[in-house]
Amino acid sequence: MVVSSCAKAFSPRKGFFVLETIMNGIVSELFVSSLLGKTVLNDLGQEIGTLRDLIMVPGETFPIVSHLLLKNRQGLCTASWEQISLFNRAVISLSQASATSLPTYRPTEGEILIKRDILDKQIVDVDGAKVVRVNDVKLGRFNDQLCIFSVDIGFRGLLRRLGYEGLGESVAHLLKQQIPTSEISWQFVQPLEMHTSRLALTVARDQMKELHPADLADIIEQIPVTNIQTVLSTIDTETTGDTLYELEPEFRNMVIQQLGSEQASDILEEMAPDEAADVLADLPEETAQELLGLMETDEAEEIQELMEHEEDSAGGLMNSEFLALASDMTVAEALRQVRLVAPDVETIYYAYLLDADERIEGVVSLKELLVNPPDCPLTEIMIDNVKSVKIDAEPEDIYEILSKYNLIAVPVLDEDGKMAGIVTVDDILQHFLSAITRRKRNLYH
């Protein structure tokens, strides 16, 4: 299985790539389906065998064909690319070769065979966040080498593979339609199978990193579990955490089990505490405690505290990381503090001014910090009538406060009146959407 970042070979935004490669020495293009099973001759016209597969090695721009895999009376044998004198859809011939002079094929670890490892394998079209299948592989000459140019994932490739492309063209002509071409350039293909990882290209990994976690989650839910680890290895730990959070709980638990405790705990440490708490709450108690035990003590205690609150309460929904400032600061001092803590705080809409006992004295928006003079005291621009909710408040009550006062986030106060965290609009939205989704799922089951 391979993952691709979906640049369709004939799309306008990739047209420059096709033109550039043509100018750099491509003289022909072939599809693997039209080559497999062909008779291979020597330069005397004698039959050597039939083409069974093509062995690939990494290339500077594209993977290149290093050997042909042939079948003859003696069994499987190989011919190097240097021995080939003609290679096209009509004739494949070798120079100075006979049926007995070719070496016997001996499989080697890590080699990639097009038919065995790429044809009919599923790939992920990252642009469309969907799983498709490789119906054919396009080859071409580039810098005097035979290379993989692209994979064909479309209906035309399937017809070609089955030998019905001509018939399909005739039917399409009668219907005044065209059979669409759907190809993905190999420059945007990243193998998922571990034994094909040598052919991976960094551009695909870069594209994977740019995907939204929700799209990555959609992709992961469509591919076999055995390949998930390879996908996650292409993205950073923080993005992996965001992606795991987007997965359905049952599927997410299965993925965490596959990752192993050490890696799973590292990922949880990079997640927002409230999200990590939600993930752990869905795991078996024994597994959750094991992962907490592997985490840094401070982070584990913070997450454990969140897990102790009812899931459908302000304490269960809140994020314990928020921007807190001292009320005796100026705007300049506050902005310096914001820059220091921003990397560790997921959400910064407001800065909350707390006294020595961690009780709220006021709140100031990030906008106010940006538009006021540097020497302006925070007490002059803060709002002291701060709307808040208690730690046991229900989602409906939190929604009412957010909606009534047009807030992006609302502070949560514990039993002693101290600020414990914040609940944001997206936290509440996620809660109600999840509830709707669960009701629909139960309705249809």
C-alpha positions as CSV (number, residue, x, y, z in Angstrom):
1,M,0.0,0.0,0.0
2,V,1.2,3.5,-0.8
3,V,0.1,6.9,0.3
4,S,0.0,9.7,-2.2
5,S,-0.5,13.4,-1.9
6,C,-2.8,13.5,-4.8
7,A,-1.3,15.7,-7.5
8,K,-3.2,14.6,-10.6
9,A,-0.7,14.4,-13.4
10,F,-2.8,16.3,-15.9
11,S,-4.3,19.0,-13.6
12,P,-3.4,22.6,-14.6
13,R,-1.5,23.2,-11.4
14,K,0.8,20.3,-12.3
15,G,1.1,21.0,-16.0
16,F,4.5,22.7,-15.6
17,F,5.9,19.4,-14.2
18,V,4.8,17.4,-17.2
19,L,6.3,19.9,-19.6
20,E,9.5,20.1,-17.7
21,T,10.1,16.4,-17.6
22,I,9.4,16.2,-21.4
23,M,12.0,18.8,-22.0
24,N,14.5,16.8,-19.9
25,G,14.6,13.6,-22.0
26,I,11.4,11.6,-21.9
27,V,11.0,9.8,-25.2
28,S,8.2,7.4,-24.5
29,E,5.6,6.4,-22.0
30,L,4.4,2.9,-21.3
31,F,1.9,1.3,-19.0
32,V,2.9,-1.8,-17.1
33,S,-0.3,-3.6,-18.0
34,S,0.7,-3.6,-21.6
35,L,4.1,-5.1,-20.8
36,L,3.5,-7.9,-18.3
37,G,3.4,-11.3,-20.0
38,K,5.2,-10.2,-23.1
39,T,7.7,-12.4,-24.8
40,V,11.3,-11.3,-24.3
41,L,13.8,-12.0,-27.1
42,N,17.5,-11.9,-27.6
43,D,19.2,-10.0,-30.4
44,L,18.9,-13.1,-32.6
45,G,15.2,-13.2,-32.3
46,Q,15.2,-16.2,-30.0
47,E,12.7,-16.4,-27.2
48,I,14.3,-16.0,-23.7
49,G,11.2,-16.0,-21.6
50,T,8.2,-13.8,-20.6
51,L,8.2,-10.7,-18.6
52,R,6.8,-11.3,-15.1
53,D,7.7,-8.2,-13.2
54,L,10.0,-5.1,-13.0
55,I,12.4,-4.6,-10.1
56,M,12.8,-1.0,-8.9
57,V,15.4,0.9,-7.1
58,P,15.3,4.6,-5.8
59,G,16.3,7.2,-8.4
60,E,17.3,10.9,-8.1
61,T,13.9,12.1,-9.4
62,F,11.9,8.9,-10.0
63,P,12.3,5.2,-9.0
64,I,14.2,3.5,-11.8
65,V,14.0,-0.1,-13.3
66,S,17.1,-1.9,-12.4
67,H,16.2,-5.4,-13.6
68,L,13.5,-7.3,-15.5
69,L,12.1,-10.4,-13.9
70,L,11.6,-13.1,-16.5
71,K,10.0,-16.6,-16.5
72,N,11.4,-19.4,-18.7
73,R,11.8,-23.2,-18.6
74,Q,14.5,-22.9,-16.0
75,G,12.3,-20.8,-13.7
76,L,12.6,-17.1,-12.7
77,C,15.7,-15.2,-13.9
78,T,16.7,-11.5,-14.1
79,A,18.1,-9.3,-16.8
80,S,19.7,-5.9,-15.9
81,W,18.5,-2.7,-17.6
82,E,22.0,-2.4,-19.3
83,Q,21.3,-5.6,-21.2
84,I,18.1,-4.3,-22.8
85,S,18.4,-3.2,-26.4
86,L,14.7,-2.6,-27.2
87,F,11.9,-1.9,-24.7
88,N,8.4,-0.9,-25.9
89,R,4.9,-2.2,-26.1
90,A,5.7,-4.1,-29.3
91,V,9.2,-5.6,-28.6
92,I,11.3,-6.3,-25.6
93,S,14.8,-7.6,-26.5
94,L,18.1,-8.2,-24.8
95,S,21.6,-8.0,-26.3
96,Q,24.0,-10.8,-25.9
97,A,21.7,-13.0,-23.9
98,S,20.3,-16.4,-24.2
99,A,17.9,-18.5,-22.1
100,T,20.8,-20.1,-20.1
101,S,23.0,-17.0,-19.6
102,L,20.7,-15.0,-17.3
103,P,21.2,-15.4,-13.5
104,T,18.5,-17.1,-11.5
105,Y,16.3,-14.7,-9.6
106,R,17.0,-14.7,-5.9
107,P,14.7,-12.4,-3.8
108,T,16.5,-9.8,-1.8
109,E,15.2,-8.0,1.3
110,G,13.8,-4.6,0.6
111,E,13.5,-4.9,-3.2
112,I,10.4,-3.5,-4.8
113,L,8.6,-5.2,-7.6
114,I,5.9,-3.2,-9.5
115,K,3.4,-6.0,-10.0
116,R,3.9,-7.5,-6.6
117,D,4.2,-4.4,-4.4
118,I,2.4,-1.6,-6.3
119,L,-0.3,-2.9,-8.7
120,D,-3.7,-3.4,-7.1
121,K,-2.5,-1.9,-3.8
122,Q,-4.6,0.7,-2.1
123,I,-3.3,4.3,-1.9
124,V,-4.6,7.3,-0.1
125,D,-5.4,10.3,-2.2
126,V,-4.5,12.9,0.3
127,D,-6.2,15.8,-1.6
128,G,-9.5,13.9,-1.6
129,A,-8.9,12.2,1.8
130,K,-10.1,8.9,0.3
131,V,-8.7,5.5,-0.4
132,V,-8.3,4.4,-4.0
133,R,-6.6,1.5,-5.8
134,V,-3.7,1.4,-8.2
135,N,-5.0,0.0,-11.5
136,D,-1.9,0.6,-13.6
137,V,1.6,2.1,-13.4
138,K,3.0,4.5,-16.1
139,L,6.6,4.1,-17.0
140,G,8.8,6.4,-19.1
141,R,12.4,7.2,-20.0
142,F,14.1,9.9,-18.1
143,N,17.8,10.6,-18.3
144,D,18.4,7.3,-20.1
145,Q,16.6,5.3,-17.4
146,L,13.3,3.6,-17.3
147,C,11.3,5.2,-14.5
148,I,7.9,5.1,-12.8
149,F,6.2,8.4,-13.7
150,S,2.8,7.9,-12.1
151,V,0.1,5.5,-10.9
152,D,-3.3,5.3,-12.6
153,I,-6.2,5.1,-10.2
154,G,-9.0,5.7,-12.7
155,F,-11.5,3.7,-14.7
156,R,-9.5,4.0,-17.8
157,G,-6.6,2.3,-16.1
158,L,-8.9,-0.5,-14.9
159,L,-10.2,-1.0,-18.5
160,R,-6.7,-1.0,-19.8
161,R,-5.6,-3.6,-17.2
162,L,-8.5,-5.9,-18.2
163,G,-7.9,-5.4,-21.9
164,Y,-11.1,-3.5,-22.6
165,E,-9.8,0.0,-23.1
166,G,-10.6,-0.1,-26.9
167,L,-14.1,-1.4,-26.2
168,G,-14.6,1.3,-23.6
169,E,-13.4,4.0,-26.0
170,S,-16.0,2.8,-28.6
171,V,-18.8,2.8,-26.1
172,A,-17.8,6.2,-24.8
173,H,-17.7,7.5,-28.3
174,L,-21.2,6.3,-29.0
175,L,-22.4,8.0,-25.9
176,K,-20.5,11.1,-26.8
177,Q,-18.6,10.8,-23.5
178,Q,-14.9,10.6,-22.6
179,I,-13.3,8.1,-20.2
180,P,-11.5,10.3,-17.6
181,T,-7.8,9.9,-16.9
182,S,-6.9,9.9,-13.3
183,E,-3.2,9.6,-12.5
184,I,-1.1,10.6,-9.5
185,S,2.5,11.6,-10.2
186,W,5.1,9.4,-8.5
187,Q,6.6,12.6,-7.1
188,F,3.7,12.7,-4.8
189,V,3.7,9.0,-3.8
190,Q,4.9,7.7,-0.4
191,P,4.9,4.0,0.2
192,L,3.2,2.7,3.3
193,E,4.4,-0.8,3.3
194,M,7.7,-0.9,5.3
195,H,9.5,-3.0,2.7
196,T,8.8,-0.3,0.0
197,S,9.9,2.6,2.2
198,R,13.1,3.1,0.2
199,L,11.1,4.6,-2.6
200,A,9.4,7.2,-0.4
201,L,9.9,10.8,-1.4
202,T,10.2,13.7,1.0
203,V,7.6,15.8,-0.9
204,A,4.9,13.4,0.1
205,R,5.8,13.6,3.7
206,D,5.8,17.3,3.6
207,Q,2.3,17.2,2.1
208,M,1.1,14.8,4.8
209,K,2.2,17.3,7.5
210,E,0.1,20.0,5.9
211,L,-3.1,18.1,6.1
212,H,-5.7,19.1,8.7
213,P,-5.9,16.5,11.5
214,A,-9.6,15.8,10.6
215,D,-8.5,14.8,7.1
216,L,-5.7,12.7,8.4
217,A,-8.2,11.0,10.7
218,D,-10.5,10.2,7.7
219,I,-7.5,8.7,5.9
220,I,-6.4,6.6,8.9
221,E,-9.9,5.2,9.3
222,Q,-9.9,3.9,5.7
223,I,-6.6,2.1,5.7
224,P,-5.7,-1.3,7.2
225,V,-4.6,-1.1,10.9
226,T,-1.2,-2.6,10.0
227,N,-0.4,0.5,7.9
228,I,-1.4,3.2,10.4
229,Q,1.9,3.2,12.2
230,T,3.7,4.1,8.9
231,V,1.3,7.0,8.2
232,L,1.7,8.4,11.7
233,S,5.5,8.2,11.4
234,T,5.3,10.8,8.6
235,I,3.9,13.5,10.9
236,D,5.1,15.2,14.0
237,T,3.9,14.1,17.5
238,E,1.7,17.1,18.0
239,T,-0.2,16.5,14.8
240,T,-0.5,12.8,15.6
241,G,-2.2,13.8,18.9
242,D,-4.6,16.1,17.1
243,T,-5.3,13.3,14.6
244,L,-5.9,10.7,17.3
245,Y,-8.4,13.1,19.0
246,E,-10.4,13.3,15.7
247,L,-10.8,9.5,15.5
248,E,-13.9,7.7,16.7
249,P,-13.2,6.4,20.3
250,E,-13.3,2.7,19.5
251,F,-11.0,3.1,16.5
252,R,-8.7,5.4,18.5
253,N,-8.4,2.9,21.3
254,M,-7.3,0.3,18.8
255,V,-4.7,2.6,17.3
256,I,-3.3,3.5,20.7
257,Q,-3.0,-0.2,21.4
258,Q,-1.0,-0.7,18.2
259,L,1.3,2.3,18.9
260,G,2.5,0.9,22.2
261,S,2.6,2.5,25.6
262,E,5.8,4.6,25.3
263,Q,4.8,6.2,22.0
264,A,1.2,6.7,23.1
265,S,2.3,8.5,26.3
266,D,4.6,10.7,24.3
267,I,1.7,11.7,22.0
268,L,-0.6,12.4,24.9
269,E,2.0,14.7,26.5
270,E,1.8,16.8,23.3
271,M,-2.0,17.1,23.4
272,A,-4.0,19.7,25.1
273,P,-4.8,18.4,28.7
274,D,-8.5,18.4,28.1
275,E,-8.2,16.4,24.9
276,A,-5.7,14.0,26.5
277,A,-8.1,13.5,29.4
278,D,-10.9,12.7,26.9
279,V,-8.8,10.2,25.1
280,L,-7.7,8.5,28.3
281,A,-11.3,8.5,29.6
282,D,-12.3,6.3,26.7
283,L,-9.6,3.7,27.4
284,P,-9.8,0.8,29.8
285,E,-8.8,2.0,33.3
286,E,-5.7,-0.2,33.5
287,T,-4.4,1.1,30.1
288,A,-5.2,4.8,31.0
289,Q,-3.3,4.5,34.3
290,E,-0.3,2.8,32.6
291,L,-0.1,5.7,30.2
292,L,-0.4,8.3,32.9
293,G,2.4,6.6,34.8
294,L,4.7,7.0,31.8
295,M,4.0,10.7,31.4
296,E,5.8,13.6,33.1
297,T,4.4,14.0,36.7
298,D,3.1,17.5,36.4
299,E,1.2,16.8,33.1
300,A,-0.1,13.5,34.4
301,E,-1.5,15.1,37.5
302,E,-3.2,17.8,35.5
303,I,-4.8,15.3,33.2
304,Q,-5.8,13.0,36.1
305,E,-7.5,16.0,37.8
306,L,-9.5,16.7,34.6
307,M,-10.5,13.1,34.4
308,E,-12.0,13.2,37.9
309,H,-14.7,15.6,36.8
310,E,-18.0,14.5,35.2
311,E,-17.6,14.3,31.4
312,D,-20.7,16.4,30.8
313,S,-19.7,19.2,33.1
314,A,-17.6,22.4,32.9
315,G,-14.8,20.5,34.7
316,G,-14.9,17.7,32.2
317,L,-15.0,20.0,29.2
318,M,-12.5,22.7,30.3
319,N,-8.9,23.2,29.3
320,S,-6.7,23.8,32.4
321,E,-4.2,25.7,30.3
322,F,-5.0,29.4,29.9
323,L,-3.3,32.8,29.9
324,A,-3.0,34.3,33.4
325,L,-1.5,37.7,34.1
326,A,-1.0,39.9,37.1
327,S,-3.2,43.0,37.4
328,D,-0.2,45.3,38.1
329,M,1.3,44.7,34.7
330,T,1.4,47.2,31.8
331,V,0.4,46.3,28.2
332,A,4.1,45.9,27.3
333,E,4.8,43.6,30.2
334,A,1.7,41.6,29.4
335,L,2.7,41.2,25.7
336,R,6.1,39.9,26.7
337,Q,4.4,37.4,29.0
338,V,2.1,36.3,26.2
339,R,5.1,35.6,23.9
340,L,6.7,33.5,26.6
341,V,3.7,31.3,27.3
342,A,2.0,31.2,24.0
343,P,3.8,28.1,22.7
344,D,2.4,26.1,25.7
345,V,-1.2,27.4,25.7
346,E,-3.5,26.0,23.1
347,T,-6.1,28.8,23.1
348,I,-5.4,32.5,23.7
349,Y,-8.5,34.7,23.2
350,Y,-8.4,36.4,26.6
351,A,-5.9,37.1,29.3
352,Y,-7.3,36.6,32.8
353,L,-6.0,38.8,35.6
354,L,-5.6,36.8,38.8
355,D,-4.8,37.8,42.3
356,A,-2.4,35.9,44.6
357,D,-5.1,33.4,45.5
358,E,-5.8,32.6,41.8
359,R,-9.2,34.4,41.9
360,I,-10.2,36.5,38.9
361,E,-9.8,40.3,39.1
362,G,-10.5,41.0,35.5
363,V,-10.2,40.0,31.9
364,V,-8.6,41.6,28.9
365,S,-8.9,40.6,25.3
366,L,-5.8,40.0,23.1
367,K,-7.1,42.8,20.8
368,E,-7.0,45.3,23.7
369,L,-3.4,44.3,24.4
370,L,-2.5,45.0,20.7
371,V,-4.3,48.4,20.3
372,N,-3.4,50.1,23.6
373,P,-0.1,52.0,24.3
374,P,2.7,49.9,25.8
375,D,2.8,51.8,29.1
376,C,-1.0,51.5,29.7
377,P,-1.8,49.7,32.9
378,L,-4.0,46.6,32.5
379,T,-6.3,47.8,35.2
380,E,-7.4,50.6,32.9
381,I,-8.5,48.4,30.0
382,M,-9.6,45.2,31.9
383,I,-13.3,44.2,32.4
384,D,-13.8,43.5,36.0
385,N,-17.3,42.1,35.8
386,V,-16.1,38.7,34.5
387,K,-18.8,36.2,33.5
388,S,-17.9,32.7,34.6
389,V,-19.3,29.2,35.3
390,K,-18.9,26.8,38.2
391,I,-16.9,23.6,37.8
392,D,-20.1,21.5,37.9
393,A,-22.0,23.6,35.4
394,E,-23.8,21.6,32.7
395,P,-23.1,22.1,29.0
396,E,-26.5,23.9,28.4
397,D,-25.6,26.5,31.1
398,I,-22.2,27.1,29.6
399,Y,-23.7,27.5,26.1
400,E,-26.2,30.0,27.5
401,I,-23.4,32.2,29.0
402,L,-21.3,32.0,25.8
403,S,-24.2,32.8,23.6
404,K,-25.8,35.6,25.8
405,Y,-22.5,37.5,26.2
406,N,-21.0,36.7,22.9
407,L,-17.9,35.1,24.4
408,I,-15.3,32.9,22.7
409,A,-14.3,31.3,26.1
410,V,-15.7,31.4,29.6
411,P,-13.6,30.8,32.8
412,V,-14.4,27.9,35.1
413,L,-14.2,28.4,38.9
414,D,-13.7,25.6,41.4
415,E,-15.4,25.1,44.7
416,D,-13.2,27.8,46.3
417,G,-13.8,30.3,43.6
418,K,-10.4,29.9,42.1
419,M,-9.9,29.8,38.3
420,A,-9.5,26.2,37.2
421,G,-9.7,26.5,33.4
422,I,-11.6,27.7,30.4
423,V,-14.3,26.2,28.2
424,T,-14.3,27.5,24.6
425,V,-17.0,27.7,22.0
426,D,-15.5,24.9,20.1
427,D,-15.5,22.7,23.2
428,I,-19.2,23.2,23.6
429,L,-19.9,22.8,19.9
430,Q,-17.9,19.5,19.9
431,H,-19.9,18.3,22.8
432,F,-23.3,18.8,21.2
433,L,-22.2,17.6,17.8
434,S,-20.8,14.4,19.4
435,A,-24.1,13.9,21.2
436,I,-26.0,14.3,17.9
437,T,-23.7,11.8,16.2
438,R,-24.2,9.3,18.9
439,R,-28.0,9.6,18.7
440,K,-27.9,9.1,14.9
441,R,-25.6,6.1,15.3
442,N,-27.9,4.5,17.8
443,L,-31.0,5.3,15.7
444,Y,-29.6,3.4,12.7
445,H,-28.4,0.5,14.7
